[in-house]
Amino acid sequence: MRKHISLSLILLIHISVLGQDDLTPRIIANQVSIEYGMHPDIVLEMVKVFEADGVSLPKTKKTLESLITKYDHLKPDSKELTKADQQELGVSDKIFNWFKFDFFTSVETKGKLSPAVYSPGGEVRIWYGIGEKAVRGLWRVFEAKEGEIYAQASAIQALQNRSHSWQKKFEKQLKTFKELEKELASREGYDEVAKRAKERLDEGDIEGAEKILEEDVLRYNKNAAYRNFEVGKVKELNLKFREATKYFKWAAELDEDNPLYSLYYGENLIDTANYDQAIVFLKKSLQSLKGLSNIDSSEFAPRYNDLGLAYDAKGDYDRAITYFQAALSINTTTLGKNHPWVAIDYHNLGSAHYKKGEYDRAITYFQLALAIDTIALGKNHPRV
C-alpha cells in the first residue's frame, strides 16, 4: 500500500508546501497550495470540480481528506479501479475518472515512463482525449519496448533531438492514435475491416488492430494508398518503425501528391536513419502542401523541423539551422513565444550551434529553451 500523506488546503496566494520526502509532489496554485500523496494536477482538478459545484473550501478540504484516505486503502494489487471501488468512494464519474488516472500512473507505470496529466489548451483531459483502455494499451507498448527505444535513440542522432522528452514522444503517439481512430471511424459503418480494427484500438489491443489492417492490405488492398498508410500508422503505434517503412513508402508512391503521406514517410525515414531519402520526401511534402489552398501556416513548421533534423543528422548544420529557424518563426507566431514546441525549436538550434562549435550561441538558445520549460513545466520537472 502506498504511503498516505496528510492533505492541507490553505487560503493563501502562492504558498509553497514542501513535501516530506521524495514521493511528495508540490504544487502552487493561485489560491490553494496542496500537499498530498497523489499526482498534483489530479488533486487540483478535484478542487476545481468542488469549487464549480459551489462547495465551500473548508468542506472541500474535509471531503478530499476523507476521499484520499479511502482511496489510499484500496487494494494495490488490482490492475484498475472498479465500479465497486467507485461506490466505496461515493464519488461522481468525473471525480472517479481522476482516481482511475492516478491509479494507472502509480500502479501500472514507472519511473521516467510515468505520464504527466496532458492539458491541451488548459483543459485537462484525464485520458489524453481517448479511451482509458487505449491509453493503457499504448503505454504497455512503451514499457515493453523501453530498452529497444533507448537502443535506437542512442544510435540515431536525429531521434535524440526529436525525443526531447518522453512526454513529447508519447504525445506524438497519441496524435497518431487519434488520427488513425478518426480514419477508421469514418468507414466503420460500411467497412467491416475498419470496424474490427477500431474495436481493437478502443480496447487497447494495438497488436490486434495491426494484424487486422496488415492482413487486409496484403490480401486484398495492396494498391490502396490510404490502407497502406493506416498500416504504417498502427505499426508506429507498436513502435515497429522499420516494419512501418514499406507501408508508408507504398502510400507515398501510390498517392504522390498527398503531403501527409510523404510527411509520414519522411519522418519514418528519419527514425530509421535514412536521411537522404527523408530529405527527398520531406521536400516533396512541402511542395505538395504549398500547392493546396487554405492551408494553415502551422502545417509547415513540422516539415521544416524534420528537414532540420535530417540535415543535422547528416552533419550539415548550416542547413539544419536554416530549417530550425523557419520552424521557430512559424511556431512563435502561431503558438506563442512560451509554447513547449518553441522550447524544442530553441533546443534544436542550440544543439546545432553546439555541434558547429558556436558555444555562445548554443548557450543562448539552450537558456531560451530552459526559460520556457521552467514556465510551462516548473523548475523541478525532470525535463528542466
KEKE-3310 file (N, C-alpha, C; in steps of 0.2 Angstrom, whole numbers, plus 5000, padded with zeros to 4 digits):
npx = (5004:5003:5011:5002:5000:4996:4984:4984:4975:4976:4971:4979:4990:5001:5008:5021:5021:5031:5036:5037:5045:5054:5043:5033:5023:5023:5013:5009:4996:4984:4976:4976:4987:4993:4996:5000:4997:4997:4995:4999:4992:4980:4974:4972:4963:4952:4949:4944:4933:4924:4924:4917:4905:4900:4905:4910:4927:4932:4924:4927:4941:4939:4932:4940:4951:4945:4941:4954:4960:4952:4954:4967:4968:4963:4964:4981:4985:4977:4973:4966:4954:4937:4919:4914:4923:4921:4909:4912:4920:4911:4909:4907:4906:4915:4924:4929:4935:4947:4953:4955:4964:4975:4978:4981:4993:5001:5002:5003:5012:5029:5044:5053:5044:5032:5017:5013:4999:4990:4987:4980:4977:4974:4964:4961:4963:4958:4961:4969:4961:4957:4950:4952:4956:4963:4974:4980:4984:4993:5003:5008:5014:5025:5032:5035:5044:5054:5069:5072:5069:5077:5090:5088:5087:5100:5107:5103:5105:5096:5084:5087:5086:5073:5066:5064:5058:5050:5037:5034:5036:5027:5015:5016:5013:5000:4994:4995:4987:4974:4972:4972:4961:4951:4951:4947:4935:4927:4924:4919:4905:4902:4913:4919:4932:4938:4929:4932:4945:4945:4938:4947:4958:4951:4950:4962:4971:4983:4991:4982:4974:4984:4987:4974:4973:4985:4984:4973:4978:4988:4982:4971:4970:4982:4985:4979:4981:4978:4975:4987:4994:4987:4991:5005:5004:4998:5008:5018:5012:5014:5028:5036:5045:5054:5047:5036:5040:5039:5026:5022:5030:5024:5011:5015:5020:5010:5000:5006:5004:5000:5002:5003:5005:5018:5025:5024:5031:5043:5047:5047:5058:5068:5068:5073:5085:5088:5093:5095:5085:5074:5075:5072:5058:5052:5054:5046:5034:5033:5032:5020:5011:5012:5005:4992:4976:4971:4978:4984:4997:5004:5005:5017:5027:5031:5037:5048:5055:5058:5065:5076:5081:5085:5095:5104:5107:5115:5126:5126:5125:5123:5112:5103:5101:5095:5082:5077:5076:5066:5055:5054:5051:5038:5031:5032:5024:5012:5009:5013:5026:5030:5027:5028:5033:5040:5051:5057:5061:5071:5079:5084:5090:5100:5107:5112:5121:5130:5136:5142:5152:5150:5148:5144:5132:5125:5123:5115:5103:5100:5097:5086:5077:5076:5071:5058:5053:5054:5044:5033:5033:5038:5051:5056:5054:5058:5062:5067)
npy = (4994:5011:5025:5036:5053:5067:5079:5097:5111:5127:5144:5155:5165:5158:5150:5139:5123:5111:5095:5080:5070:5061:5057:5065:5076:5094:5108:5124:5135:5147:5151:5140:5129:5113:5098:5081:5064:5060:5063:5080:5088:5081:5082:5095:5097:5091:5099:5110:5105:5103:5117:5122:5117:5124:5121:5124:5130:5125:5113:5107:5104:5095:5085:5080:5075:5064:5057:5054:5047:5035:5031:5028:5016:5006:4991:4987:4978:4977:4979:4989:5002:4998:4998:4995:5000:5013:5015:5013:5024:5034:5044:5055:5051:5059:5063:5051:5046:5054:5048:5035:5038:5042:5030:5022:5028:5027:5013:5006:5012:5017:5025:5036:5034:5037:5045:5063:5073:5077:5093:5100:5116:5121:5114:5100:5084:5069:5056:5059:5062:5051:5034:5026:5013:5012:5021:5014:5003:5008:5013:5001:4996:5005:5003:4989:4990:4998:4996:4994:5006:5015:5010:5012:5026:5030:5027:5034:5050:5060:5056:5058:5072:5074:5067:5075:5074:5061:5063:5071:5063:5053:5060:5062:5049:5048:5057:5051:5040:5046:5051:5039:5032:5041:5040:5027:5027:5034:5025:5014:5011:5005:4997:4983:4978:4990:4993:4982:4984:4996:4993:4985:4994:5003:4995:4994:4985:4986:4978:4968:4976:4980:4968:4965:4976:4974:4962:4963:4973:4966:4955:4960:4973:4980:4990:5001:5017:5024:5013:5007:5017:5018:5005:5008:5018:5011:5002:5010:5014:5003:5004:4999:5004:5001:4991:4998:5006:5001:5002:5015:5020:5014:5020:5033:5033:5028:5038:5051:5065:5068:5077:5073:5059:5059:5066:5058:5047:5053:5056:5044:5039:5046:5042:5029:5031:5035:5047:5054:5050:5054:5068:5070:5066:5074:5087:5085:5084:5097:5104:5099:5103:5117:5118:5117:5125:5137:5133:5131:5140:5134:5121:5120:5120:5108:5101:5109:5108:5094:5093:5100:5092:5080:5086:5090:5077:5073:5080:5093:5107:5120:5121:5114:5123:5134:5128:5125:5138:5142:5134:5139:5152:5151:5143:5152:5162:5156:5149:5155:5163:5156:5143:5125:5118:5128:5129:5117:5120:5130:5122:5113:5122:5126:5114:5112:5123:5121:5109:5114:5121:5133:5140:5150:5155:5143:5142:5153:5149:5137:5142:5150:5139:5133:5143:5143:5130:5130:5139:5132:5119:5119:5122:5110:5099:5084:5086:5099)
npz = (5000:4996:5003:5013:5014:5024:5019:5016:5014:5010:5012:5004:4994:4982:4991:4996:4999:5006:5002:5012:5009:4995:4988:4988:4980:4974:4973:4967:4967:4961:4972:4981:4990:4990:4999:4997:4994:4980:4962:4958:4949:4948:4961:4961:4951:4956:4966:4959:4953:4964:4968:4957:4959:4969:4982:4999:5004:5016:5017:5006:5008:5019:5013:5003:5011:5017:5005:5000:5010:5010:4997:4997:5004:4996:4987:4982:4973:4963:4945:4940:4945:4950:4948:4960:4968:4965:4971:4984:4987:4984:4974:4960:4942:4935:4945:4949:4938:4939:4950:4944:4934:4942:4949:4938:4934:4945:4948:4936:4928:4928:4935:4924:4914:4918:4915:4913:4918:4904:4897:4885:4879:4891:4896:4905:4901:4906:4901:4891:4880:4874:4875:4890:4890:4879:4881:4891:4883:4874:4882:4888:4877:4876:4888:4887:4876:4880:4882:4869:4862:4868:4864:4850:4850:4855:4844:4833:4829:4826:4831:4844:4846:4843:4852:4864:4876:4886:4887:4876:4866:4869:4867:4853:4849:4854:4846:4833:4836:4838:4825:4817:4823:4820:4806:4804:4810:4802:4792:4798:4797:4785:4782:4786:4790:4795:4805:4814:4817:4823:4834:4841:4843:4852:4863:4867:4862:4853:4845:4840:4832:4822:4816:4810:4800:4793:4787:4779:4770:4763:4758:4750:4747:4742:4734:4738:4743:4756:4764:4766:4772:4784:4790:4791:4801:4812:4814:4819:4830:4838:4839:4829:4819:4808:4801:4798:4788:4774:4771:4773:4762:4751:4752:4750:4737:4730:4730:4726:4727:4739:4754:4767:4767:4762:4771:4783:4779:4776:4790:4795:4789:4794:4807:4805:4801:4787:4780:4768:4759:4767:4767:4753:4752:4762:4757:4746:4752:4757:4745:4740:4749:4748:4736:4739:4743:4756:4767:4783:4791:4801:4797:4790:4799:4806:4795:4791:4803:4803:4792:4796:4806:4799:4791:4801:4807:4796:4797:4791:4797:4795:4785:4793:4803:4796:4793:4806:4811:4803:4807:4820:4818:4813:4823:4834:4830:4828:4839:4850:4860:4872:4871:4873:4861:4855:4864:4861:4848:4850:4858:4848:4839:4848:4850:4836:4834:4844:4840:4829:4835:4840:4854:4862:4855:4856:4870:4872:4865:4872:4885:4882:4879:4891:4899:4894:4897:4911:4914:4909:4914:4927:4939:4945:4936:4928:4914:4914)
capx = (5000:5007:5011:4997:5002:4991:4982:4982:4972:4977:4969:4984:4992:5007:5011:5024:5020:5036:5034:5040:5050:5054:5037:5028:5024:5021:5010:5007:4991:4983:4973:4977:4993:4991:5001:4996:5001:4995:4998:4997:4986:4974:4970:4970:4957:4946:4947:4941:4926:4921:4923:4912:4898:4899:4906:4915:4934:4933:4921:4932:4947:4937:4930:4946:4955:4942:4942:4961:4961:4948:4957:4974:4967:4961:4969:4986:4987:4972:4976:4962:4948:4931:4913:4913:4928:4918:4903:4915:4922:4905:4910:4904:4910:4921:4929:4931:4940:4953:4956:4957:4970:4981:4979:4985:5000:5005:5002:5004:5018:5035:5050:5053:5039:5026:5015:5010:4992:4991:4982:4980:4973:4972:4958:4964:4959:4961:4964:4973:4956:4955:4948:4957:4959:4968:4979:4984:4987:4999:5008:5011:5019:5031:5035:5038:5049:5058:5076:5073:5068:5084:5095:5088:5088:5107:5111:5101:5106:5091:5079:5088:5083:5066:5063:5066:5056:5046:5030:5033:5036:5020:5010:5016:5009:4993:4991:4994:4982:4968:4971:4970:4955:4946:4950:4944:4928:4924:4922:4916:4898:4902:4919:4920:4939:4939:4926:4935:4952:4944:4936:4954:4961:4947:4951:4970:4974:4986:4994:4977:4972:4989:4986:4968:4974:4990:4981:4968:4982:4992:4977:4966:4971:4989:4986:4975:4986:4976:4975:4994:4995:4984:4995:5011:5002:4997:5015:5022:5009:5018:5035:5039:5047:5056:5041:5031:5043:5037:5019:5022:5033:5019:5006:5018:5021:5003:4997:5012:5003:4997:5008:5003:5009:5026:5027:5025:5036:5050:5048:5049:5065:5072:5068:5077:5092:5089:5092:5095:5079:5070:5075:5068:5051:5050:5054:5041:5028:5032:5029:5013:5007:5011:5001:4985:4973:4968:4982:4987:5005:5007:5007:5024:5033:5034:5041:5054:5058:5060:5071:5082:5083:5088:5102:5108:5110:5120:5131:5125:5122:5120:5106:5099:5099:5090:5076:5075:5074:5060:5050:5054:5047:5031:5028:5032:5018:5005:5008:5015:5033:5031:5024:5033:5036:5045:5056:5060:5064:5077:5084:5087:5095:5106:5111:5116:5126:5135:5140:5147:5157:5147:5146:5140:5125:5121:5121:5109:5097:5098:5094:5079:5073:5076:5066:5051:5051:5053:5037:5027:5033:5040:5058:5058:5052:5064:5065:5070)
capy = (5000:5017:5030:5042:5059:5072:5085:5103:5116:5134:5150:5160:5165:5156:5147:5133:5117:5107:5088:5077:5065:5062:5054:5070:5081:5100:5112:5131:5137:5154:5152:5135:5125:5106:5093:5075:5058:5058:5067:5086:5091:5077:5085:5102:5097:5089:5105:5114:5102:5105:5124:5123:5115:5129:5118:5129:5127:5120:5107:5104:5101:5089:5079:5077:5071:5058:5053:5051:5041:5029:5029:5025:5010:5002:4985:4989:4973:4977:4982:4995:5003:4995:5001:4994:5005:5020:5015:5014:5031:5038:5050:5055:5048:5064:5063:5044:5046:5056:5042:5030:5040:5042:5023:5020:5031:5025:5006:5002:5015:5018:5030:5041:5032:5039:5051:5069:5075:5081:5098:5105:5122:5122:5109:5094:5078:5064:5050:5061:5063:5045:5030:5024:5006:5013:5024:5008:4999:5012:5013:4995:4996:5009:4999:4983:4991:5003:4995:4994:5013:5018:5007:5016:5033:5031:5026:5039:5056:5064:5054:5061:5078:5073:5064:5080:5072:5056:5066:5074:5057:5049:5064:5060:5043:5050:5061:5046:5036:5049:5052:5033:5031:5045:5037:5020:5028:5037:5020:5008:5010:5001:4994:4978:4978:4996:4992:4977:4987:5001:4990:4983:5000:5006:4990:4995:4980:4989:4972:4966:4981:4980:4962:4965:4980:4972:4956:4966:4976:4961:4950:4962:4981:4982:4996:5007:5021:5025:5007:5006:5022:5016:5000:5011:5021:5006:4999:5015:5014:4997:5006:4995:5009:4998:4987:5003:5009:4999:5004:5022:5020:5012:5025:5039:5032:5027:5045:5056:5072:5069:5079:5069:5053:5060:5068:5052:5043:5056:5056:5037:5038:5049:5037:5023:5034:5035:5054:5057:5049:5058:5075:5070:5066:5080:5092:5084:5085:5104:5106:5097:5107:5124:5118:5117:5131:5137:5129:5135:5141:5130:5115:5120:5120:5101:5099:5112:5105:5087:5094:5102:5086:5076:5089:5089:5071:5072:5085:5099:5111:5127:5120:5112:5129:5137:5125:5126:5145:5143:5131:5143:5158:5149:5141:5158:5166:5153:5145:5160:5163:5152:5136:5120:5117:5134:5127:5112:5123:5133:5116:5110:5127:5126:5108:5113:5128:5117:5104:5118:5124:5140:5138:5156:5155:5137:5143:5157:5145:5132:5146:5151:5133:5132:5148:5141:5124:5131:5142:5128:5113:5120:5121:5103:5094:5081:5089:5105)
capz = (5000:4995:5009:5013:5017:5025:5014:5019:5010:5013:5008:5003:4987:4981:4997:4995:5005:5005:5003:5017:5006:4988:4984:4989:4975:4977:4968:4969:4963:4963:4979:4986:4989:4992:5000:4997:4991:4973:4957:4960:4945:4949:4967:4960:4947:4960:4970:4954:4952:4970:4968:4952:4962:4975:4989:5002:5004:5022:5016:5001:5012:5023:5008:5000:5015:5018:4999:4998:5015:5007:4991:4999:5007:4991:4986:4977:4968:4957:4939:4939:4949:4948:4950:4967:4971:4965:4976:4991:4987:4984:4970:4953:4937:4934:4951:4949:4932:4941:4954:4940:4931:4947:4950:4932:4934:4951:4949:4930:4925:4932:4933:4919:4909:4921:4911:4917:4915:4897:4897:4879:4879:4898:4898:4907:4898:4910:4897:4885:4875:4871:4880:4895:4888:4873:4884:4894:4878:4871:4887:4889:4871:4878:4894:4884:4872:4883:4880:4861:4861:4870:4859:4844:4851:4855:4838:4828:4832:4825:4836:4851:4846:4842:4858:4869:4882:4885:4887:4870:4862:4870:4864:4846:4848:4855:4840:4828:4838:4836:4818:4814:4825:4816:4799:4804:4812:4796:4787:4801:4796:4779:4781:4792:4792:4799:4811:4818:4819:4828:4841:4844:4846:4858:4869:4869:4858:4847:4841:4836:4826:4817:4812:4805:4795:4789:4783:4774:4764:4760:4754:4746:4746:4742:4729:4741:4747:4762:4768:4767:4777:4791:4792:4793:4807:4818:4816:4823:4837:4841:4839:4824:4814:4802:4798:4795:4782:4767:4770:4772:4756:4746:4752:4747:4730:4726:4730:4726:4728:4746:4758:4773:4766:4761:4778:4787:4776:4778:4797:4797:4786:4799:4813:4803:4799:4780:4780:4761:4757:4771:4764:4747:4753:4766:4752:4742:4756:4757:4739:4739:4754:4745:4730:4741:4745:4763:4772:4789:4791:4806:4794:4788:4804:4807:4790:4792:4809:4801:4787:4801:4810:4794:4789:4807:4807:4791:4799:4788:4802:4792:4783:4798:4807:4792:4794:4813:4812:4799:4811:4826:4816:4812:4829:4838:4828:4828:4846:4856:4862:4878:4870:4873:4855:4854:4868:4857:4842:4853:4859:4842:4837:4852:4848:4830:4835:4849:4836:4825:4840:4842:4860:4865:4853:4859:4877:4872:4863:4877:4890:4880:4880:4898:4902:4893:4900:4918:4915:4907:4917:4934:4939:4947:4931:4925:4908:4916)
cpx = (5004:5006:5006:5000:4997:4990:4981:4980:4972:4975:4974:4987:4999:5011:5014:5023:5025:5034:5039:5046:5050:5048:5031:5028:5022:5018:5008:5002:4989:4980:4974:4984:4991:4996:4997:5000:4999:4997:4995:4991:4980:4970:4968:4963:4951:4944:4943:4934:4922:4919:4917:4905:4896:4900:4911:4922:4935:4930:4925:4937:4945:4935:4936:4950:4952:4942:4949:4963:4958:4952:4964:4974:4964:4966:4974:4987:4982:4975:4972:4956:4942:4925:4912:4917:4925:4912:4906:4917:4916:4906:4907:4908:4916:4926:4933:4936:4947:4957:4959:4964:4976:4983:4983:4992:5005:5006:5005:5011:5023:5040:5049:5047:5032:5023:5013:5003:4993:4985:4982:4975:4971:4967:4961:4960:4962:4964:4967:4968:4954:4953:4953:4960:4964:4974:4984:4988:4993:5004:5011:5016:5025:5035:5039:5044:5054:5066:5077:5073:5075:5089:5094:5089:5096:5110:5109:5100:5100:5085:5080:5085:5076:5062:5066:5064:5051:5039:5029:5032:5029:5015:5010:5012:5002:4990:4990:4988:4975:4967:4969:4963:4949:4945:4946:4936:4924:4921:4919:4909:4897:4908:4920:4927:4940:4935:4929:4942:4951:4942:4942:4957:4958:4948:4958:4974:4977:4989:4988:4974:4977:4988:4980:4970:4980:4988:4977:4972:4985:4988:4973:4967:4978:4990:4982:4980:4984:4976:4982:4996:4993:4989:5002:5010:5002:5004:5019:5019:5012:5025:5039:5041:5049:5051:5036:5033:5040:5030:5018:5025:5028:5013:5009:5019:5015:4999:5002:5010:5000:5002:5008:5007:5016:5029:5029:5030:5043:5051:5050:5056:5070:5073:5072:5083:5093:5088:5091:5088:5073:5069:5071:5061:5048:5049:5048:5034:5027:5029:5022:5008:5006:5006:4993:4983:4971:4972:4985:4994:5008:5008:5014:5029:5035:5038:5048:5058:5062:5066:5077:5085:5087:5095:5106:5111:5115:5126:5131:5122:5120:5113:5101:5096:5094:5083:5073:5073:5067:5054:5049:5050:5039:5028:5028:5026:5012:5004:5009:5022:5035:5028:5030:5037:5041:5051:5060:5064:5071:5082:5087:5092:5101:5111:5115:5122:5132:5139:5144:5152:5156:5144:5142:5133:5121:5119:5115:5102:5095:5095:5087:5074:5071:5071:5059:5049:5050:5046:5032:5027:5035:5047:5060:5056:5058:5067:5069:5077)
cpy = (5006:5021:5035:5047:5064:5077:5091:5108:5123:5140:5156:5160:5163:5154:5141:5128:5112:5100:5085:5072:5066:5060:5060:5076:5088:5104:5119:5133:5144:5155:5146:5132:5118:5102:5086:5069:5055:5064:5074:5089:5087:5080:5092:5102:5095:5095:5110:5111:5104:5113:5126:5121:5119:5126:5123:5126:5123:5113:5103:5100:5094:5083:5076:5073:5065:5054:5050:5046:5035:5026:5025:5018:5005:4997:4987:4984:4972:4981:4989:4996:5001:5000:5000:4999:5012:5020:5016:5021:5036:5044:5049:5052:5052:5063:5056:5043:5048:5051:5037:5032:5040:5035:5020:5022:5028:5017:5003:5005:5016:5023:5035:5040:5034:5045:5057:5069:5079:5086:5103:5110:5124:5118:5102:5088:5072:5058:5053:5062:5057:5040:5027:5017:5007:5016:5018:5004:5002:5012:5007:4994:4999:5005:4993:4984:4996:5002:4996:5002:5016:5016:5011:5023:5034:5030:5031:5046:5061:5063:5057:5067:5078:5071:5069:5078:5066:5058:5068:5068:5053:5054:5063:5054:5044:5053:5056:5042:5039:5050:5045:5031:5035:5042:5031:5022:5031:5031:5014:5006:5005:4997:4989:4978:4985:4996:4988:4980:4992:4998:4988:4989:5003:5001:4990:4989:4982:4983:4969:4970:4981:4973:4962:4970:4978:4966:4958:4969:4970:4956:4954:4969:4983:4988:5002:5011:5022:5019:5006:5011:5020:5010:5003:5015:5016:5003:5004:5015:5008:4998:5001:4999:5006:4994:4992:5006:5008:5001:5011:5024:5019:5017:5031:5039:5031:5033:5050:5063:5073:5071:5076:5063:5054:5062:5062:5048:5046:5056:5049:5036:5041:5044:5031:5025:5034:5043:5057:5056:5053:5065:5075:5070:5071:5086:5091:5085:5093:5107:5105:5101:5114:5124:5118:5124:5131:5133:5133:5135:5136:5123:5114:5118:5113:5099:5102:5109:5098:5088:5096:5096:5081:5079:5089:5083:5069:5076:5091:5104:5117:5126:5118:5118:5133:5135:5125:5133:5146:5140:5136:5149:5157:5147:5147:5162:5163:5150:5150:5158:5158:5145:5131:5118:5122:5132:5122:5115:5127:5127:5114:5115:5127:5120:5109:5117:5125:5113:5108:5122:5131:5140:5144:5156:5149:5138:5148:5153:5140:5136:5148:5145:5132:5136:5146:5135:5125:5134:5137:5122:5114:5118:5114:5098:5091:5084:5096:5104)
cpz = (5000:5001:5008:5017:5018:5020:5018:5013:5013:5009:5008:4996:4987:4987:4995:5000:5003:5006:5009:5015:4998:4984:4985:4984:4978:4971:4971:4964:4965:4970:4983:4985:4993:4993:5001:4994:4985:4969:4958:4956:4946:4955:4965:4955:4951:4964:4965:4953:4958:4970:4963:4954:4968:4982:4992:5003:5011:5021:5011:5004:5016:5019:5005:5004:5016:5011:4998:5004:5012:5001:4992:5002:5002:4989:4981:4972:4962:4951:4938:4944:4946:4950:4957:4971:4971:4970:4983:4992:4987:4980:4963:4948:4935:4939:4951:4944:4934:4945:4949:4936:4936:4948:4944:4932:4939:4951:4942:4927:4930:4930:4928:4914:4912:4918:4916:4914:4909:4897:4891:4880:4886:4900:4899:4904:4901:4907:4891:4879:4871:4876:4884:4893:4883:4876:4888:4889:4875:4876:4888:4883:4873:4883:4891:4880:4874:4881:4873:4859:4862:4866:4853:4845:4852:4849:4833:4831:4831:4830:4843:4852:4846:4848:4864:4876:4881:4884:4879:4865:4862:4866:4856:4845:4849:4849:4834:4829:4836:4829:4815:4817:4822:4809:4799:4806:4806:4791:4791:4800:4790:4778:4787:4794:4797:4805:4816:4821:4824:4835:4845:4847:4852:4864:4871:4866:4852:4842:4837:4831:4821:4813:4807:4799:4790:4784:4778:4768:4760:4756:4749:4743:4745:4738:4732:4745:4754:4767:4770:4773:4784:4794:4795:4800:4813:4819:4820:4830:4841:4841:4834:4818:4807:4798:4795:4789:4775:4766:4769:4765:4750:4746:4748:4739:4726:4726:4731:4728:4736:4751:4765:4773:4765:4767:4782:4785:4777:4785:4799:4794:4791:4805:4811:4800:4792:4778:4773:4758:4760:4768:4758:4748:4758:4762:4748:4745:4756:4751:4738:4743:4751:4739:4732:4744:4753:4768:4777:4789:4796:4803:4792:4793:4805:4801:4790:4798:4807:4797:4791:4804:4805:4792:4795:4808:4802:4792:4795:4792:4800:4789:4788:4802:4803:4793:4801:4814:4808:4803:4817:4824:4816:4819:4834:4837:4829:4835:4851:4858:4868:4877:4870:4867:4853:4858:4864:4851:4845:4855:4853:4839:4841:4851:4842:4831:4840:4844:4831:4829:4841:4848:4863:4862:4855:4866:4877:4870:4869:4883:4888:4881:4887:4901:4901:4896:4908:4919:4914:4911:4925:4934:4942:4942:4929:4919:4909:4919)
residu = (MET:ARG:LYS:HIS:ILE:SER:LEU:SER:LEU:ILE:LEU:LEU:ILE:HIS:ILE:SER:VAL:LEU:GLY:GLN:ASP:ASP:LEU:THR:PRO:ARG:ILE:ILE:ALA:ASN:GLN:VAL:SER:ILE:GLU:TYR:GLY:MET:HIS:PRO:ASP:ILE:VAL:LEU:GLU:MET:VAL:LYS:VAL:PHE:GLU:ALA:ASP:GLY:VAL:SER:LEU:PRO:LYS:THR:LYS:LYS:THR:LEU:GLU:SER:LEU:ILE:THR:LYS:TYR:ASP:HIS:LEU:LYS:PRO:ASP:SER:LYS:GLU:LEU:THR:LYS:ALA:ASP:GLN:GLN:GLU:LEU:GLY:VAL:SER:ASP:LYS:ILE:PHE:ASN:TRP:PHE:LYS:PHE:ASP:PHE:PHE:THR:SER:VAL:GLU:THR:LYS:GLY:LYS:LEU:SER:PRO:ALA:VAL:TYR:SER:PRO:GLY:GLY:GLU:VAL:ARG:ILE:TRP:TYR:GLY:ILE:GLY:GLU:LYS:ALA:VAL:ARG:GLY:LEU:TRP:ARG:VAL:PHE:GLU:ALA:LYS:GLU:GLY:GLU:ILE:TYR:ALA:GLN:ALA:SER:ALA:ILE:GLN:ALA:LEU:GLN:ASN:ARG:SER:HIS:SER:TRP:GLN:LYS:LYS:PHE:GLU:LYS:GLN:LEU:LYS:THR:PHE:LYS:GLU:LEU:GLU:LYS:GLU:LEU:ALA:SER:ARG:GLU:GLY:TYR:ASP:GLU:VAL:ALA:LYS:ARG:ALA:LYS:GLU:ARG:LEU:ASP:GLU:GLY:ASP:ILE:GLU:GLY:ALA:GLU:LYS:ILE:LEU:GLU:GLU:ASP:VAL:LEU:ARG:TYR:ASN:LYS:ASN:ALA:ALA:TYR:ARG:ASN:PHE:GLU:VAL:GLY:LYS:VAL:LYS:GLU:LEU:ASN:LEU:LYS:PHE:ARG:GLU:ALA:THR:LYS:TYR:PHE:LYS:TRP:ALA:ALA:GLU:LEU:ASP:GLU:ASP:ASN:PRO:LEU:TYR:SER:LEU:TYR:TYR:GLY:GLU:ASN:LEU:ILE:ASP:THR:ALA:ASN:TYR:ASP:GLN:ALA:ILE:VAL:PHE:LEU:LYS:LYS:SER:LEU:GLN:SER:LEU:LYS:GLY:LEU:SER:ASN:ILE:ASP:SER:SER:GLU:PHE:ALA:PRO:ARG:TYR:ASN:ASP:LEU:GLY:LEU:ALA:TYR:ASP:ALA:LYS:GLY:ASP:TYR:ASP:ARG:ALA:ILE:THR:TYR:PHE:GLN:ALA:ALA:LEU:SER:ILE:ASN:THR:THR:THR:LEU:GLY:LYS:ASN:HIS:PRO:TRP:VAL:ALA:ILE:ASP:TYR:HIS:ASN:LEU:GLY:SER:ALA:HIS:TYR:LYS:LYS:GLY:GLU:TYR:ASP:ARG:ALA:ILE:THR:TYR:PHE:GLN:LEU:ALA:LEU:ALA:ILE:ASP:THR:ILE:ALA:LEU:GLY:LYS:ASN:HIS:PRO:ARG:VAL)
# end
